[in-house]
Amino acid sequence: MEQDPSVLAIDRRRFLDWFLGTSVGALLVAIFYPVARYLVPPKVEESTALSVTLDIDPAEIAPNSGRIFRFGGRPGILVRTPSGELRAFSAVCTHLACIVQYRPDLSHIWCACHNGHFDLTGKNIAGPPPRPLEAFAVNVRGKQIVVSKAT
Ligand code: FES
């Protein structure tokens, strides 16, 4: 028994419509999903620590330098400004949560992932980061540094 050729043509057409429709849909998802992920910052859990004491002699931190430390379960960055002031921030970039670093050549904080820049108050000044870095309070206690969440 032979099948009607017009039925075969309709089946082929339906298959092609379905195939092209889903391919275009998959292509659009493949293009726009990474773009949306790039533009929308992830939710980053806050550190539960309120304060940490660092066994770092403040005199060891040279002006115009930075150092990463652990603030509870999250990284923080301790910065000695070119004028000698100690400051601390969350080291989690507000864009896509990479770890920032201090750039002595620029005298500010930089995120290598997408070229995000933060000034020495933690303010986002260039690149994609949408918000400033969280700033912490810094107190020197002898040869230790106490970093606390600002209240
Ligand atoms: S994660 Fe994109 S600029 Fe920091």
Residues whose N, C-alpha, C, O or C-beta is under 5 A from the ligand:
A	BS01	FES	C93 H95 L96 A97 C98 C111 C113 H114 N115 G116 P129
